[in-house]
Amino acid sequence: MKKLRLFLSASALAVISLAAPATAKEGVVASIKPIHSLVAAVMQGVGEPQLLVKGADSPHVYSMRPSEARMLEEARLVFWVGPGLEVFLEKPLQSLAGDATVVELAQTPGLTLLAPREGGAFEAHAHGEEEHHAGVDEGHDHHDHDHEHEHETGHEGAPHDGHEDHAHGEADMHLWLDPENARRMTARIAEALAEADPQNAVAYAQNAAALDRRFDALIAETKKKLAAVSGKPFVVFHDAYHYFERRFDIPAAGSITVNPDTQPGARRLGEIRDKIVELGAVCVFSEPQFEPKVVQVVTEGTDARAGVLDPLGAGIEDGPELYFTLVGNMADALSDCLSGA
């Protein structure tokens, strides 16, 4: 009889265990690869988050697959940058992930937020369609302009240091390309995971502390790597690097707003080539989703070399190391091209 009672108790516990709702660590979803990497690093030894936008797909114009819709339906905790970046996620988060805790990392206290650059050597900030060519304003000091439009959020998310909110009410959403922002987002990720999964709070805190030390080393190493090429003019196809440029004092001369899904016409290619010459660019950087032929055409007849910057880690294996590899690869690409290596 005693054995029977023990057997029934064990069976009951098994039923309760099966019926219990999944813990947060079993339903963690991240939107894009850099954010997924930070979440995966905080969760090491506890669980693995799922990733929505894979490969070289753009979060600006992404269309979810049925499997990803199910992922959201089963989610307990979702990390994303915010509606200014992952436009495709705004409605699904309301309709599919209604029971999940959603963490908008753009709202993390203490982030440095920069306004999108517009006009002059930086064309109108837009996604999903090709912009009209803007002329180069040679008398415009972009560095001062950037400073005037920068604001840093305090612990309650309010601007401080005398900076005003951007007139358009928005910020450049490529926040993760400043490792100091990634450091603050990592702390917020660890906090959210601990709230959802208290029994593993110590592990999350320890992982976040280890990452904090790695951010120190990453920033120091990247500054050292780029010091020799700072000040050499370069042009990017998509103005995604403002945070990286300011953190490491390596400002771009300008950007060319090109939609990778639309092949520029002959006239547009000519305008781009003229702009590269006018800016005196040493290098022109595309991204993995651009056809190499486009870069070859716009640099033909100029002194500019061609390079590739990968702000999303499209060509890097998903996981906790991706973020650090991404920043290291960007520093290497800039250093190699601008130094002529």
C-alpha positions as CSV (number, residue, x, y, z in Angstrom):
1,M,0.0,0.0,0.0
2,K,2.8,2.4,0.9
3,K,4.5,1.6,-2.5
4,L,1.2,2.3,-4.2
5,R,0.8,5.7,-2.4
6,L,4.4,6.6,-3.5
7,F,3.6,5.6,-7.0
8,L,0.4,7.7,-7.1
9,S,2.2,10.7,-5.6
10,A,4.9,10.5,-8.3
11,S,2.3,10.1,-11.0
12,A,0.4,13.2,-9.7
13,L,3.6,15.2,-9.7
14,A,4.3,14.2,-13.3
15,V,0.8,15.3,-14.3
16,I,1.1,18.6,-12.5
17,S,4.5,19.1,-14.2
18,L,3.0,18.4,-17.6
19,A,0.1,20.7,-17.0
20,A,2.2,23.6,-15.7
21,P,2.7,26.5,-18.1
22,A,6.0,26.8,-19.9
23,T,8.6,29.0,-18.1
24,A,9.9,32.1,-19.8
25,K,13.2,30.4,-20.7
26,E,11.2,28.1,-23.0
27,G,9.4,30.8,-24.9
28,V,12.0,33.6,-25.4
29,V,11.9,35.3,-28.8
30,A,14.3,38.0,-30.2
31,S,13.6,40.0,-33.4
32,I,16.9,40.5,-35.2
33,K,20.3,38.8,-35.0
34,P,22.2,41.4,-32.9
35,I,19.5,41.4,-30.3
36,H,19.2,37.6,-30.4
37,S,22.9,37.4,-29.7
38,L,22.7,39.6,-26.6
39,V,19.7,37.6,-25.3
40,A,21.5,34.3,-26.1
41,A,24.6,35.5,-24.2
42,V,22.6,36.4,-21.1
43,M,20.8,33.0,-21.3
44,Q,23.9,30.9,-21.7
45,G,23.7,27.8,-19.5
46,V,19.9,28.3,-19.0
47,G,18.2,28.1,-22.4
48,E,18.3,29.4,-26.0
49,P,16.1,32.2,-27.4
50,Q,14.4,31.9,-30.8
51,L,15.1,34.2,-33.7
52,L,12.6,35.8,-36.0
53,V,14.6,37.6,-38.8
54,K,17.3,35.3,-40.1
55,G,20.1,35.6,-42.6
56,A,20.3,38.9,-44.6
57,D,16.6,39.7,-44.4
58,S,15.8,43.3,-43.6
59,P,13.6,44.0,-40.5
60,H,12.3,47.1,-42.3
61,V,10.3,45.1,-44.9
62,Y,10.2,41.6,-43.5
63,S,7.2,39.3,-44.0
64,M,6.7,36.6,-41.3
65,R,6.3,32.9,-42.2
66,P,3.6,30.7,-40.6
67,S,6.3,29.1,-38.4
68,E,7.3,32.5,-37.1
69,A,3.7,33.5,-36.4
70,R,3.4,30.3,-34.3
71,M,6.7,31.3,-32.5
72,L,5.0,34.5,-31.4
73,E,1.8,32.8,-30.4
74,E,3.8,30.5,-28.0
75,A,6.2,33.3,-26.8
76,R,6.4,34.2,-23.1
77,L,9.0,36.9,-23.6
78,V,9.7,38.9,-26.7
79,F,12.7,41.3,-27.2
80,W,12.7,43.8,-30.1
81,V,14.2,47.2,-30.8
82,G,10.9,48.9,-31.5
83,P,8.4,50.0,-34.1
84,G,10.9,52.4,-35.7
85,L,12.9,49.4,-36.9
86,E,10.9,46.1,-37.0
87,V,7.8,47.7,-38.6
88,F,6.5,44.2,-39.5
89,L,6.2,43.2,-35.8
90,E,4.0,46.0,-34.4
91,K,0.6,44.4,-35.3
92,P,1.6,40.7,-34.8
93,L,2.8,41.6,-31.3
94,Q,-0.7,42.7,-30.5
95,S,-2.6,40.0,-32.3
96,L,-0.3,37.0,-31.9
97,A,1.8,37.6,-28.8
98,G,-0.9,39.1,-26.6
99,D,0.0,36.9,-23.6
100,A,3.7,37.6,-23.8
101,T,5.8,40.2,-22.0
102,V,7.2,42.4,-24.8
103,V,10.4,44.4,-24.1
104,E,11.0,47.3,-26.4
105,L,14.8,47.8,-26.0
106,A,14.7,51.3,-27.6
107,Q,13.0,52.4,-24.3
108,T,15.9,51.1,-22.2
109,P,17.0,53.7,-19.6
110,G,20.3,55.4,-20.2
111,L,20.6,54.8,-24.0
112,T,22.3,57.3,-26.2
113,L,19.8,58.2,-29.0
114,L,20.7,60.0,-32.2
115,A,18.4,61.6,-34.6
116,P,18.3,60.4,-38.2
117,R,20.6,62.4,-40.5
118,E,18.9,64.2,-43.4
119,G,20.0,66.5,-46.2
120,G,23.4,67.4,-47.4
121,A,25.7,64.4,-47.7
122,F,23.1,62.3,-46.0
123,E,19.9,61.8,-48.0
124,A,16.4,61.7,-46.5
125,H,16.0,58.9,-43.9
126,A,13.6,56.4,-45.4
127,H,13.1,52.7,-45.8
128,G,11.4,50.6,-48.5
129,E,11.8,52.9,-51.4
130,E,14.5,54.7,-53.3
131,E,15.0,58.3,-52.4
132,H,15.4,61.3,-54.7
133,H,19.0,62.3,-55.0
134,A,20.0,65.1,-52.6
135,G,22.9,67.5,-53.5
136,V,26.0,67.9,-51.3
137,D,26.0,71.0,-49.1
138,E,29.7,71.7,-48.9
139,G,29.3,74.4,-46.2
140,H,27.3,72.2,-43.8
141,D,29.2,70.9,-40.8
142,H,27.6,67.5,-40.2
143,H,29.4,66.7,-37.0
144,D,28.0,69.9,-35.4
145,H,24.6,69.2,-36.9
146,D,24.7,65.7,-35.4
147,H,25.6,67.0,-32.0
148,E,22.7,69.5,-32.0
149,H,20.2,66.7,-32.8
150,E,21.6,64.1,-30.4
151,H,19.9,63.4,-27.1
152,E,20.7,60.9,-24.3
153,T,17.9,59.4,-22.2
154,G,18.2,59.5,-18.5
155,H,17.1,56.8,-16.1
156,E,13.4,57.7,-16.6
157,G,13.8,57.9,-20.4
158,A,13.7,61.8,-20.4
159,P,16.2,63.8,-22.5
160,H,19.0,65.5,-20.5
161,D,22.2,67.4,-21.1
162,G,20.3,70.2,-22.8
163,H,19.4,68.2,-25.9
164,E,15.9,68.5,-27.3
165,D,13.8,65.7,-28.8
166,H,14.2,65.4,-32.6
167,A,11.7,67.5,-34.4
168,H,10.3,64.4,-36.2
169,G,9.8,62.6,-32.9
170,E,12.0,59.7,-33.9
171,A,15.5,58.4,-33.4
172,D,17.9,56.4,-35.5
173,M,17.0,52.9,-34.5
174,H,20.4,51.2,-35.2
175,L,21.0,51.4,-31.5
176,W,23.1,48.3,-31.1
177,L,26.0,49.6,-33.1
178,D,27.1,51.6,-30.1
179,P,28.5,48.9,-27.7
180,E,27.6,51.3,-24.8
181,N,24.0,51.0,-25.9
182,A,24.4,47.2,-26.2
183,R,25.8,47.2,-22.6
184,R,22.6,49.0,-21.3
185,M,20.3,46.8,-23.4
186,T,22.1,43.7,-21.9
187,A,21.3,44.9,-18.4
188,R,17.7,45.4,-19.4
189,I,17.5,41.9,-21.0
190,A,18.9,40.3,-17.8
191,E,16.4,42.2,-15.7
192,A,13.5,41.1,-17.9
193,L,14.6,37.5,-17.9
194,A,15.0,37.5,-14.1
195,E,11.5,38.9,-13.6
196,A,10.0,36.2,-15.9
197,D,12.2,33.4,-14.6
198,P,13.3,34.2,-11.0
199,Q,14.8,30.7,-10.3
200,N,17.5,31.5,-12.9
201,A,18.0,35.2,-11.9
202,V,21.5,34.5,-10.5
203,A,22.7,32.9,-13.8
204,Y,21.3,35.8,-15.8
205,A,23.0,38.4,-13.5
206,Q,26.4,36.5,-13.7
207,N,26.2,36.3,-17.5
208,A,25.4,40.0,-17.8
209,A,28.3,40.8,-15.5
210,A,30.7,38.8,-17.7
211,L,29.3,40.6,-20.8
212,D,29.9,43.9,-19.2
213,R,33.6,43.1,-18.9
214,R,33.6,42.0,-22.6
215,F,32.1,45.3,-23.7
216,D,35.0,47.1,-22.0
217,A,37.5,45.0,-24.0
218,L,35.5,45.3,-27.2
219,I,35.4,49.1,-27.0
220,A,39.1,49.5,-26.2
221,E,40.1,47.1,-29.0
222,T,37.9,48.7,-31.6
223,K,39.1,52.2,-30.7
224,K,42.7,51.1,-31.1
225,K,42.0,49.3,-34.4
226,L,40.3,52.4,-36.0
227,A,42.6,55.2,-34.6
228,A,44.9,55.0,-37.6
229,V,42.2,55.5,-40.2
230,S,40.0,58.1,-38.4
231,G,39.4,61.1,-40.6
232,K,39.6,59.3,-44.0
233,P,36.4,59.9,-45.9
234,F,34.1,57.0,-46.8
235,V,30.6,56.6,-48.0
236,V,27.9,54.0,-47.1
237,F,24.9,53.0,-49.1
238,H,22.5,53.0,-46.1
239,D,22.9,55.5,-43.2
240,A,22.9,52.8,-40.5
241,Y,26.3,53.5,-38.8
242,H,25.8,56.8,-37.0
243,Y,26.1,55.2,-33.5
244,F,29.2,53.3,-34.5
245,E,30.8,56.4,-36.1
246,R,30.3,58.6,-33.0
247,R,31.4,56.0,-30.5
248,F,34.7,55.4,-32.4
249,D,35.2,58.8,-33.9
250,I,35.2,57.7,-37.5
251,P,32.5,59.8,-39.2
252,A,31.2,58.9,-42.7
253,A,31.4,61.6,-45.4
254,G,27.9,60.7,-46.5
255,S,25.4,58.0,-47.4
256,I,23.6,56.9,-50.6
257,T,20.0,55.8,-49.9
258,V,19.6,52.8,-52.2
259,N,16.9,50.2,-52.0
260,P,18.6,46.8,-52.3
261,D,15.4,45.4,-53.8
262,T,15.4,47.8,-56.7
263,Q,18.2,48.1,-59.3
264,P,19.2,51.8,-59.7
265,G,18.8,53.1,-63.3
266,A,21.7,54.5,-65.3
267,R,21.0,58.1,-64.4
268,R,20.8,57.2,-60.7
269,L,24.1,55.3,-60.9
270,G,25.7,58.3,-62.5
271,E,24.5,60.6,-59.7
272,I,25.9,58.2,-57.1
273,R,29.3,58.1,-58.9
274,D,29.4,61.9,-59.0
275,K,28.6,62.1,-55.3
276,I,31.4,59.7,-54.5
277,V,33.9,61.8,-56.4
278,E,32.6,65.1,-54.9
279,L,32.9,63.7,-51.4
280,G,36.4,62.4,-52.1
281,A,35.6,59.0,-50.7
282,V,38.5,56.6,-50.1
283,C,36.0,53.8,-49.8
284,V,32.4,53.0,-50.6
285,F,30.8,50.4,-48.3
286,S,27.8,48.3,-49.4
287,E,26.0,45.7,-47.3
288,P,25.6,41.9,-47.9
289,Q,22.2,42.2,-49.6
290,F,23.6,44.5,-52.4
291,E,24.7,43.0,-55.7
292,P,28.5,43.4,-56.0
293,K,27.9,44.7,-59.5
294,V,26.2,47.9,-58.2
295,V,29.3,48.8,-56.2
296,Q,31.6,48.1,-59.1
297,V,29.6,50.3,-61.4
298,V,29.4,53.3,-59.0
299,T,33.1,53.2,-58.1
300,E,34.3,52.7,-61.7
301,G,36.3,55.7,-62.8
302,T,36.8,56.9,-59.2
303,D,39.7,56.4,-56.8
304,A,37.4,54.8,-54.2
305,R,37.8,51.2,-53.1
306,A,34.9,49.0,-52.4
307,G,34.1,47.3,-49.1
308,V,31.2,45.6,-47.2
309,L,29.8,46.5,-43.8
310,D,27.3,44.1,-42.2
311,P,25.3,45.9,-39.5
312,L,23.0,42.9,-38.8
313,G,25.5,40.1,-38.8
314,A,23.9,38.5,-41.9
315,G,26.9,36.3,-42.6
316,I,27.7,35.4,-39.0
317,E,26.5,32.3,-37.2
318,D,23.6,33.0,-34.8
319,G,24.4,32.9,-31.1
320,P,26.0,34.6,-28.2
321,E,29.3,35.4,-30.0
322,L,27.6,37.1,-33.0
323,Y,27.5,40.6,-31.5
324,F,31.2,40.7,-30.7
325,T,32.1,39.2,-34.1
326,L,29.8,41.8,-35.8
327,V,31.6,44.8,-34.2
328,G,35.0,43.2,-34.8
329,N,34.2,42.6,-38.5
330,M,33.0,46.1,-39.0
331,A,36.2,47.5,-37.5
332,D,38.3,45.2,-39.7
333,A,36.4,46.1,-42.9
334,L,36.8,49.9,-42.2
335,S,40.5,49.5,-41.2
336,D,41.4,47.3,-44.2
337,C,39.7,49.4,-46.8
338,L,40.6,52.8,-45.5
339,S,44.2,51.9,-45.0
340,G,44.4,50.3,-48.4
341,A,45.2,46.9,-47.0
